[in-house]
Amino acid sequence: MDKISVLYCFDSNFWRMAAVSIESLLSTANATTRITVYCMVTPGTKGYGKIKRIIKSHKSGDRLIWHVVKPEENPFNTLENSRWNPAVFYRCFPQRLFKDVDKILYLNTVTLVFHDLVELFNTDISDYAFAAVVDMAPVNDVYNTVGASIKDFSDKYLNGGPYYNSGVLLLNLKNMAKYEHLLFETKIPLRYPSQDLLNAAFVGKIKTLPLKYNLAPGIGVPSHFSPKEAEEINTGKHVIIDCYYAKPYDKQSTNKLVYNMFDKCCRKVGMSPEKFLKVEQNKNAKSTFVPHVKVSGKTILFFGMKIN
């Protein structure tokens, strides 16, 4: 029997995305895998009952540990960080809350899992604070603004080393606690708050994971990844897809592989991609001078309903 621990951090805006990700996590696990799901959530977060039922519905589901993070438990609950959702920083301090856990796998709520994660979880990180995948921003493309920005960050704060994506983190909680002071001693401007901070604070203490464990869909494999990793991705050997920019619920803007997986997991737990898309459209919609008519991108909404 293989036991693994997986962590999600979210608020009420993302509990449904977390539920879909957890369904993908459990439904793709091997018969011999047992998963304890940890959730660090903001006060008032919904979804506890739903997520608990999802976990109980799978043989691979072991337990749900639901921890409501009080403001006083969050060491990043400061005035300078107030412009960000507090849950953004939760992945930086699970070692403070789960002292009996040595290792935990953090997954962003917008990840979809395609294969069992025991091999990933068993990665040896005894000498590291955590393991992560190098960010897919094309740092070797001088014309790509995101890639250029990350390269500049690397040159300034990482000794020119790799910049890691924080959507998937295999955390060594004992070493995170040991080196925790580095998080508070690191004083740099933050653009991607927890991601920038984790990279700068733990430079030299991060193990590199293969790209298959945190793949951003819809873009080619950048040149700073090895040919072997590119081949793995091109032959469909991805394990985790991070849909942060992909809108997995929107059939028109994401690829078929991502949409089909999201649709399958979504409907399995009594939801639908259409509901996710409608919520996003209503959230981004702008009012017009016409009563009850709003515009979201190229979509016109009348009383919240899409019209042609």
C-alpha positions in Angstrom: 0.0 0.0 0.0 1.4 3.4 -1.0 0.3 6.4 1.1 0.7 9.9 -0.1 -0.3 13.3 1.2 -1.6 16.1 -1.1 -2.2 19.7 -0.2 -4.6 22.3 -1.8 -4.9 25.9 -0.7 -8.0 28.0 -1.6 -10.9 30.2 -0.8 -14.6 30.1 -1.7 -13.8 31.3 -5.2 -11.8 28.2 -6.0 -13.3 25.4 -4.0 -15.1 24.0 -7.1 -11.9 24.0 -9.1 -10.2 22.2 -6.2 -13.1 19.6 -6.2 -12.5 18.9 -9.9 -8.8 18.6 -9.4 -9.3 16.2 -6.4 -11.6 14.1 -8.5 -8.9 13.8 -11.2 -6.3 13.0 -8.5 -8.3 10.2 -7.0 -9.8 8.7 -10.2 -6.3 8.2 -11.8 -4.7 6.7 -8.7 -3.5 3.1 -8.7 -5.5 0.5 -6.8 -2.8 0.3 -4.2 -2.5 4.1 -3.6 -4.2 5.8 -0.6 -4.3 9.6 -0.6 -4.9 11.9 2.3 -6.1 15.3 1.0 -5.1 18.3 3.1 -7.0 21.6 2.5 -5.7 24.9 3.9 -8.6 27.3 3.4 -9.6 30.9 4.2 -12.3 31.5 6.9 -15.8 31.0 5.5 -14.6 28.8 2.6 -17.3 26.5 1.2 -17.0 23.0 -0.2 -16.1 20.9 2.8 -19.1 18.5 2.4 -18.7 18.1 -1.3 -15.0 17.4 -1.2 -15.4 15.0 1.7 -18.0 13.0 -0.4 -15.7 13.0 -3.4 -12.9 11.5 -1.3 -15.2 8.9 0.3 -16.4 7.9 -3.2 -13.0 6.6 -4.2 -11.0 3.6 -2.9 -7.9 5.7 -3.2 -9.4 8.4 -0.9 -8.1 8.0 2.6 -8.9 11.1 4.7 -9.7 14.8 4.4 -7.8 17.2 6.7 -9.6 20.6 6.4 -7.8 23.4 8.1 -9.3 26.9 8.3 -6.3 29.2 8.5 -7.0 31.9 11.0 -5.4 35.4 10.2 -3.1 35.0 13.2 -1.8 31.7 11.9 -0.7 33.3 8.6 2.8 34.9 9.0 2.3 36.6 5.7 -0.8 38.5 6.9 0.8 41.9 6.7 -0.1 45.2 5.3 2.4 45.0 2.4 0.8 41.7 1.4 -2.8 42.8 1.7 -3.2 43.4 -2.0 -3.1 39.6 -2.6 -5.5 36.9 -1.6 -4.1 35.4 1.7 -4.4 31.9 0.3 -1.7 32.7 -2.2 0.9 32.4 0.6 -0.5 29.3 2.3 1.8 27.0 0.3 4.7 28.7 2.1 3.9 27.5 5.6 2.1 24.1 5.9 5.1 23.0 8.0 3.6 25.2 10.8 0.3 23.5 10.8 1.0 19.8 10.0 4.0 19.1 12.2 3.5 15.3 12.1 3.9 15.3 8.3 7.4 14.9 6.7 6.5 15.4 3.1 3.4 16.7 1.2 2.6 17.4 -2.4 1.1 20.8 -3.1 -1.1 21.1 -6.2 -2.7 24.2 -7.5 -6.5 24.1 -7.6 -6.4 24.4 -11.4 -4.3 21.3 -12.0 -5.6 18.1 -13.7 -3.9 14.8 -12.8 -3.7 12.1 -15.5 -1.7 9.4 -13.8 -0.9 8.0 -10.4 1.4 10.2 -8.3 3.3 7.7 -6.2 6.4 7.9 -8.3 6.5 11.7 -8.0 5.7 11.6 -4.3 8.6 9.1 -3.7 11.1 11.4 -5.2 14.1 11.8 -2.8 14.1 15.4 -1.5 15.9 14.7 1.8 18.5 17.4 1.0 16.1 20.0 -0.3 13.4 22.3 0.9 11.2 21.2 -2.0 11.1 20.0 -5.6 9.5 21.7 -8.5 9.4 22.0 -12.3 11.2 24.9 -14.0 8.7 27.5 -15.3 7.8 27.2 -19.0 8.2 30.8 -19.8 10.6 31.0 -22.8 13.6 32.7 -21.0 15.8 32.3 -24.1 13.4 34.3 -26.3 14.4 37.9 -26.0 11.1 39.0 -27.6 8.9 37.3 -25.0 8.1 39.8 -22.3 7.3 37.1 -19.6 10.4 35.1 -20.4 12.5 38.3 -20.4 11.1 39.3 -17.0 11.8 35.9 -15.5 15.4 35.9 -16.9 15.9 39.3 -15.3 14.6 38.0 -12.0 16.9 35.0 -12.2 19.9 37.2 -13.0 19.1 39.5 -10.0 18.1 37.0 -7.3 18.9 33.5 -8.4 22.5 33.7 -9.5 21.3 33.1 -13.1 19.8 29.8 -12.0 16.4 28.2 -12.9 13.2 29.9 -11.9 10.6 27.3 -10.7 6.8 27.3 -11.2 5.0 26.9 -7.8 1.8 25.2 -9.2 3.2 21.8 -8.2 5.5 21.6 -5.2 6.8 18.5 -3.5 7.5 19.9 0.0 10.0 18.6 2.5 8.2 20.0 5.6 11.0 19.3 8.0 13.5 21.2 5.8 10.9 23.9 5.1 10.7 24.5 8.9 14.5 24.4 9.2 15.0 27.1 6.6 11.8 29.0 7.2 13.7 32.1 8.4 14.9 32.6 4.8 11.3 33.4 3.7 11.2 36.4 6.1 14.8 37.5 5.5 14.3 37.7 1.7 13.3 41.3 0.8 12.6 41.6 -2.9 9.8 43.1 -5.0 7.2 40.5 -5.7 5.4 40.1 -9.0 4.2 36.5 -8.6 4.1 36.7 -4.8 4.6 33.2 -3.4 6.4 31.9 -6.5 8.9 34.7 -6.5 9.4 34.4 -2.7 9.9 30.6 -2.8 12.4 30.9 -5.6 14.5 33.6 -4.0 14.4 32.3 -0.5 15.3 28.7 -1.2 17.7 29.2 -4.1 20.1 26.3 -4.1 17.7 24.2 -2.0 15.2 23.3 -4.8 15.3 20.0 -6.7 14.3 20.0 -10.3 11.4 17.8 -11.4 10.7 16.6 -15.0 8.4 18.8 -17.0 5.8 16.0 -17.2 4.9 16.8 -13.6 3.7 20.4 -14.3 2.9 21.0 -18.0 1.2 24.2 -19.2 -0.9 23.2 -22.2 -1.2 24.9 -25.5 2.4 26.0 -25.9 5.5 24.2 -27.2 8.3 23.0 -25.0 10.8 25.9 -24.6 14.4 25.4 -25.5 15.7 25.4 -21.9 14.1 21.9 -21.4 16.0 18.8 -22.5 15.2 16.9 -25.7 14.2 13.9 -23.5 11.6 16.0 -21.7 10.3 17.4 -24.9 9.9 13.9 -26.3 8.1 12.8 -23.2 5.6 15.6 -23.6 5.2 15.1 -27.3 4.4 11.4 -26.8 1.7 12.1 -24.2 3.6 11.1 -21.1 2.4 14.1 -19.1 1.3 13.4 -15.5 0.0 16.8 -14.3 -1.3 19.6 -16.4 -1.5 23.1 -14.8 -4.5 24.9 -16.4 -3.8 28.3 -14.8 -4.1 30.1 -18.2 -5.9 27.4 -20.1 -9.6 27.9 -19.0 -10.2 24.1 -19.0 -14.0 24.7 -18.9 -14.0 26.7 -22.1 -14.2 24.3 -25.1 -13.4 27.1 -27.5 -10.1 28.3 -25.9 -8.5 25.1 -24.6 -7.3 22.0 -26.2 -9.4 18.8 -26.5 -7.3 16.8 -24.1 -7.7 19.3 -21.3 -11.3 20.0 -21.9 -12.3 16.3 -22.1 -10.5 15.5 -18.8 -12.1 18.5 -17.1 -15.5 17.7 -18.5 -15.3 14.1 -17.3 -14.2 14.9 -13.8 -16.5 17.9 -13.5 -19.6 15.9 -14.4 -18.6 13.0 -12.2 -18.9 15.3 -9.2 -22.2 16.8 -10.3 -20.9 20.0 -11.9 -20.5 21.1 -15.5 -18.0 23.1 -17.6 -20.8 25.4 -18.8 -21.5 26.5 -15.2 -17.8 27.3 -14.7 -17.8 29.3 -17.9 -20.9 31.2 -17.0 -19.5 32.2 -13.6 -16.4 33.5 -15.3 -18.3 35.4 -17.9 -20.5 37.0 -15.2 -17.5 37.9 -13.1 -15.7 39.6 -16.0 -18.7 41.2 -17.5 -19.0 45.0 -17.8 -22.2 46.8 -17.5 -23.6 48.8 -20.5 -26.1 51.6 -20.8 -28.8 49.1 -21.7 -30.5 47.7 -18.6 -29.6 44.0 -17.8 -27.2 43.8 -20.7 -23.4 43.2 -20.0 -20.5 42.5 -22.2 -17.7 39.9 -21.4 -15.0 40.0 -24.1 -17.0 39.3 -27.4 -19.9 37.8 -25.5 -23.1 39.6 -24.8 -25.0 38.7 -21.6 -28.7 39.4 -21.0 -29.7 38.7 -17.4 -26.5 36.7 -17.2 -27.4 34.5 -20.2 -25.3 34.4 -23.4 -27.1 35.7 -26.5 -26.1 35.8 -30.2 
